């Protein structure tokens, strides 16, 4: 599962890096990238740990709501 999520993340990164996407699509790729990064981080935070080794959770696993209020304006809520 993590490998497939990483593949989607790489694909979205390539789309964002080209700069050839229209503004509405760029925001969708950016939101996809953020969501996939959060899912991967949560998977890593909840992965089975070696017995006897305590895990310290340092990453907050939660998605943020991002609203596009027009071209070039983004409002983020949460976190």
OpenMM code with the backbone's topology and positions (N, CA, C; nanometers):
from openmm import Vec3, app, unit

residues = "UNK UNK UNK UNK UNK UNK UNK UNK UNK UNK UNK UNK UNK UNK UNK UNK UNK UNK UNK UNK UNK UNK UNK UNK UNK UNK UNK UNK UNK UNK UNK UNK UNK UNK UNK UNK UNK UNK UNK UNK UNK UNK UNK UNK UNK UNK UNK UNK UNK UNK UNK UNK UNK UNK UNK UNK UNK UNK UNK UNK UNK UNK UNK UNK UNK UNK UNK UNK UNK UNK UNK UNK UNK UNK UNK UNK UNK UNK UNK".split()
positions = [
    Vec3(0.0822, -0.1189, 0.0000),
    Vec3(0.0000, 0.0000, 0.0000),
    Vec3(0.0870, 0.1257, 0.0000),
    Vec3(0.1898, 0.1257, 0.0843),
    Vec3(0.2752, 0.2446, 0.0907),
    Vec3(0.3440, 0.2709, -0.0431),
    Vec3(0.3839, 0.1636, -0.1118),
    Vec3(0.4506, 0.1799, -0.2417),
    Vec3(0.3563, 0.2439, -0.3440),
    Vec3(0.2297, 0.2039, -0.3426),
    Vec3(0.1325, 0.2633, -0.4345),
    Vec3(0.1078, 0.4103, -0.4005),
    Vec3(0.0986, 0.4409, -0.2712),
    Vec3(0.0808, 0.5804, -0.2304),
    Vec3(0.2017, 0.6644, -0.2708),
    Vec3(0.3202, 0.6083, -0.2581),
    Vec3(0.4415, 0.6794, -0.2980),
    Vec3(0.4419, 0.7046, -0.4485),
    Vec3(0.3904, 0.6063, -0.5247),
    Vec3(0.3818, 0.6219, -0.6705),
    Vec3(0.2866, 0.7368, -0.7058),
    Vec3(0.1737, 0.7458, -0.6367),
    Vec3(0.0780, 0.8553, -0.6599),
    Vec3(0.1417, 0.9889, -0.6222),
    Vec3(0.2146, 0.9908, -0.5101),
    Vec3(0.2825, 1.1128, -0.4661),
    Vec3(0.3855, 1.1585, -0.5695),
    Vec3(0.4636, 1.0652, -0.6223),
    Vec3(0.5623, 1.0985, -0.7251),
    Vec3(0.4954, 1.1529, -0.8510),
    Vec3(0.3835, 1.0917, -0.8897),
    Vec3(0.3092, 1.1369, -1.0079),
    Vec3(0.2589, 1.2797, -0.9883),
    Vec3(0.2014, 1.3073, -0.8710),
    Vec3(0.1513, 1.4419, -0.8428),
    Vec3(0.2660, 1.5432, -0.8404),
    Vec3(0.3801, 1.5036, -0.7843),
    Vec3(0.4978, 1.5915, -0.7826),
    Vec3(0.5416, 1.6272, -0.9245),
    Vec3(0.5419, 1.5280, -1.0138),
    Vec3(0.5814, 1.5538, -1.1525),
    Vec3(0.4842, 1.6499, -1.2203),
    Vec3(0.3548, 1.6308, -1.1940),
    Vec3(0.2547, 1.7205, -1.2523),
    Vec3(0.2742, 1.8638, -1.2024),
    Vec3(0.3029, 1.8789, -1.0733),
    Vec3(0.3236, 2.0124, -1.0164),
    Vec3(0.4534, 2.0756, -1.0671),
    Vec3(0.5553, 1.9938, -1.0872),
    Vec3(0.6863, 2.0460, -1.1279),
    Vec3(0.6874, 2.0984, -1.2715),
    Vec3(0.6011, 2.0454, -1.3567),
    Vec3(0.6035, 2.0889, -1.4966),
    Vec3(0.5550, 2.2321, -1.5125),
    Vec3(0.4617, 2.2734, -1.4273),
    Vec3(0.4070, 2.4082, -1.4394),
    Vec3(0.3133, 2.4244, -1.5571),
    Vec3(0.2818, 2.3142, -1.6243),
    Vec3(0.1972, 2.3200, -1.7430),
    Vec3(0.0495, 2.3009, -1.7118),
    Vec3(0.0163, 2.2746, -1.5881),
    Vec3(-0.1224, 2.2497, -1.5504),
    Vec3(-0.1971, 2.3824, -1.5309),
    Vec3(-0.3259, 2.3856, -1.5638),
    Vec3(-0.4043, 2.5070, -1.5379),
    Vec3(-0.4184, 2.5282, -1.3871),
    Vec3(-0.4458, 2.6521, -1.3446),
    Vec3(-0.4534, 2.6811, -1.2003),
    Vec3(-0.5484, 2.5904, -1.1235),
    Vec3(-0.6649, 2.5599, -1.1786),
    Vec3(-0.7602, 2.4753, -1.1067),
    Vec3(-0.7037, 2.3354, -1.0862),
    Vec3(-0.6294, 2.2839, -1.1850),
    Vec3(-0.5707, 2.1500, -1.1727),
    Vec3(-0.4530, 2.1524, -1.0758),
    Vec3(-0.3750, 2.2608, -1.0765),
    Vec3(-0.2602, 2.2708, -0.9875),
    Vec3(-0.3052, 2.2571, -0.8425),
    Vec3(-0.4149, 2.3250, -0.8069),
    Vec3(-0.4649, 2.3171, -0.6687),
    Vec3(-0.5110, 2.1757, -0.6347),
    Vec3(-0.5696, 2.1061, -0.7305),
    Vec3(-0.6143, 1.9687, -0.7055),
    Vec3(-0.4941, 1.8768, -0.6829),
    Vec3(-0.3891, 1.8928, -0.7626),
    Vec3(-0.2675, 1.8123, -0.7419),
    Vec3(-0.2035, 1.8445, -0.6076),
    Vec3(-0.2031, 1.9713, -0.5702),
    Vec3(-0.1452, 2.0111, -0.4418),
    Vec3(-0.2234, 1.9497, -0.3258),
    Vec3(-0.3565, 1.9499, -0.3351),
    Vec3(-0.4389, 1.8891, -0.2303),
    Vec3(-0.4183, 1.7377, -0.2262),
    Vec3(-0.4080, 1.6748, -0.3430),
    Vec3(-0.3824, 1.5311, -0.3493),
    Vec3(-0.2497, 1.4981, -0.2835),
    Vec3(-0.1476, 1.5772, -0.3159),
    Vec3(-0.0143, 1.5551, -0.2597),
    Vec3(-0.0173, 1.5652, -0.1072),
    Vec3(-0.0839, 1.6670, -0.0553),
    Vec3(-0.0915, 1.6861, 0.0894),
    Vec3(-0.1646, 1.5698, 0.1562),
    Vec3(-0.2738, 1.5248, 0.0957),
    Vec3(-0.3507, 1.4143, 0.1534),
    Vec3(-0.2699, 1.2849, 0.1539),
    Vec3(-0.2009, 1.2567, 0.0438),
    Vec3(-0.1211, 1.1341, 0.0359),
    Vec3(-0.0062, 1.1390, 0.1357),
    Vec3(0.0587, 1.2548, 0.1512),
    Vec3(0.1662, 1.2667, 0.2507),
    Vec3(0.1137, 1.2370, 0.3917),
    Vec3(-0.0049, 1.2860, 0.4250),
    Vec3(-0.0637, 1.2615, 0.5572),
    Vec3(-0.0956, 1.1139, 0.5773),
    Vec3(-0.1486, 1.0497, 0.4734),
    Vec3(-0.1805, 0.9068, 0.4846),
    Vec3(-0.0528, 0.8261, 0.5055),
    Vec3(0.0520, 0.8574, 0.4303),
    Vec3(0.1796, 0.7870, 0.4466),
    Vec3(0.2345, 0.8091, 0.5873),
    Vec3(0.2283, 0.9316, 0.6371),
    Vec3(0.2782, 0.9610, 0.7716),
    Vec3(0.1998, 0.8831, 0.8776),
    Vec3(0.0696, 0.8736, 0.8597),
    Vec3(-0.0133, 0.7988, 0.9553),
    Vec3(0.0160, 0.6492, 0.9477),
    Vec3(0.0387, 0.5983, 0.8274),
    Vec3(0.0751, 0.4575, 0.8137),
    Vec3(0.2057, 0.4282, 0.8862),
    Vec3(0.3027, 0.5182, 0.8702),
    Vec3(0.4318, 0.4991, 0.9356),
    Vec3(0.4195, 0.5108, 1.0873),
    Vec3(0.3319, 0.5998, 1.1343),
    Vec3(0.3147, 0.6198, 1.2784),
    Vec3(0.2455, 0.5017, 1.3440),
    Vec3(0.1658, 0.4277, 1.2675),
    Vec3(0.0916, 0.3160, 1.3250),
    Vec3(0.1477, 0.1804, 1.2847),
    Vec3(0.2636, 0.1797, 1.2183),
    Vec3(0.3257, 0.0530, 1.1771),
    Vec3(0.3656, -0.0269, 1.3006),
    Vec3(0.3568, -0.1598, 1.2918),
    Vec3(0.3986, -0.2427, 1.4059),
    Vec3(0.5440, -0.2131, 1.4436),
    Vec3(0.5668, -0.2002, 1.5718),
    Vec3(0.7007, -0.1680, 1.6204),
    Vec3(0.7686, -0.2934, 1.6736),
    Vec3(0.9005, -0.2875, 1.6834),
    Vec3(0.9743, -0.3981, 1.7421),
    Vec3(0.9319, -0.4126, 1.8875),
    Vec3(0.9202, -0.5359, 1.9328),
    Vec3(0.8770, -0.5617, 2.0691),
    Vec3(0.9779, -0.5058, 2.1690),
    Vec3(0.9278, -0.4375, 2.2695),
    Vec3(1.0138, -0.3821, 2.3737),
    Vec3(1.0693, -0.2442, 2.3425),
    Vec3(1.0445, -0.1935, 2.2218),
    Vec3(1.0942, -0.0615, 2.1846),
    Vec3(0.9749, 0.0333, 2.1795),
    Vec3(0.9669, 0.1274, 2.2731),
    Vec3(0.8526, 0.2197, 2.2710),
    Vec3(0.8612, 0.3150, 2.1522),
    Vec3(0.7464, 0.3500, 2.1009),
    Vec3(0.7406, 0.4430, 1.9874),
    Vec3(0.6984, 0.5798, 2.0379),
    Vec3(0.7696, 0.6811, 1.9938),
    Vec3(0.7329, 0.8183, 2.0257),
    Vec3(0.6646, 0.8755, 1.9037),
    Vec3(0.5408, 0.9178, 1.9199),
    Vec3(0.4657, 0.9740, 1.8087),
    Vec3(0.4883, 1.1244, 1.8058),
    Vec3(0.5494, 1.1714, 1.6990),
    Vec3(0.5793, 1.3134, 1.6876),
    Vec3(0.5019, 1.3814, 1.5758),
    Vec3(0.4316, 1.3042, 1.4952),
    Vec3(0.3620, 1.3620, 1.3811),
    Vec3(0.2121, 1.3583, 1.4052),
    Vec3(0.1478, 1.4709, 1.3847),
    Vec3(0.0028, 1.4775, 1.3969),
    Vec3(-0.0578, 1.4238, 1.2678),
    Vec3(-0.1378, 1.3195, 1.2792),
    Vec3(-0.2009, 1.2599, 1.1614),
    Vec3(-0.3403, 1.3167, 1.1435),
    Vec3(-0.3501, 1.4182, 1.0636),
    Vec3(-0.4802, 1.4769, 1.0368),
    Vec3(-0.4736, 1.5611, 0.9113),
    Vec3(-0.5757, 1.5522, 0.8318),
    Vec3(-0.5802, 1.6312, 0.7094),
    Vec3(-0.6316, 1.7710, 0.7397),
    Vec3(-0.5901, 1.8657, 0.6588),
    Vec3(-0.6390, 2.0026, 0.6707),
    Vec3(-0.7341, 2.0284, 0.5559),
    Vec3(-0.8367, 2.1054, 0.5825),
    Vec3(-0.9286, 2.1462, 0.4780),
    Vec3(-0.8699, 2.2693, 0.4104),
    Vec3(-0.8515, 2.2617, 0.2791),
    Vec3(-0.7967, 2.3730, 0.2023),
    Vec3(-0.9023, 2.4154, 0.1020),
    Vec3(-0.9370, 2.5426, 0.1048),
    Vec3(-1.0409, 2.5963, 0.0176),
    Vec3(-0.9789, 2.6988, -0.0755),
    Vec3(-1.0061, 2.6857, -0.2028),
    Vec3(-0.9595, 2.7833, -0.3001),
    Vec3(-1.0672, 2.8892, -0.3160),
    Vec3(-1.0320, 3.0133, -0.2838),
    Vec3(-1.1265, 3.1247, -0.2950),
    Vec3(-1.1065, 3.2035, -0.4234),
    Vec3(-1.0450, 3.1448, -0.5188),
    Vec3(-1.0156, 3.2115, -0.6454),
    Vec3(-0.8706, 3.1851, -0.6819),
    Vec3(-0.8324, 3.2233, -0.7978),
    Vec3(-0.6969, 3.1976, -0.8448),
    Vec3(-0.5965, 3.2677, -0.7546),
    Vec3(-0.5050, 3.1909, -0.6998),
    Vec3(-0.3977, 3.2479, -0.6179),
    Vec3(-0.4312, 3.2668, -0.4711),
    Vec3(-0.5529, 3.2373, -0.4280),
    Vec3(-0.5895, 3.2552, -0.2891),
    Vec3(-0.6291, 3.1219, -0.2298),
    Vec3(-0.5620, 3.0811, -0.1226),
    Vec3(-0.5938, 2.9549, -0.0556),
    Vec3(-0.6153, 2.9847, 0.0921),
    Vec3(-0.7196, 2.9281, 0.1473),
    Vec3(-0.7466, 2.9401, 0.2899),
    Vec3(-0.7377, 2.8020, 0.3504),
    Vec3(-0.6531, 2.7836, 0.4513),
    Vec3(-0.6377, 2.6545, 0.5169),
    Vec3(-0.6986, 2.6623, 0.6556),
    Vec3(-0.7719, 2.5576, 0.6902),
    Vec3(-0.8313, 2.5504, 0.8229),
    Vec3(-0.7787, 2.4277, 0.8928),
    Vec3(-0.7881, 2.4243, 1.0224),
    Vec3(-0.7397, 2.3095, 1.0990),
    Vec3(-0.5989, 2.3342, 1.1457),
    Vec3(-0.5321, 2.2283, 1.1862),
    Vec3(-0.3926, 2.2310, 1.2348),
    Vec3(-0.3551, 2.3659, 1.2858),
] * unit.nanometer
topology = app.Topology()
chain = topology.addChain("A")
for resn in residues:
    res = topology.addResidue(resn, chain)
    for name in ("N", "CA", "C"):
        topology.addAtom(name, app.Element.getBySymbol(name[0]), res)
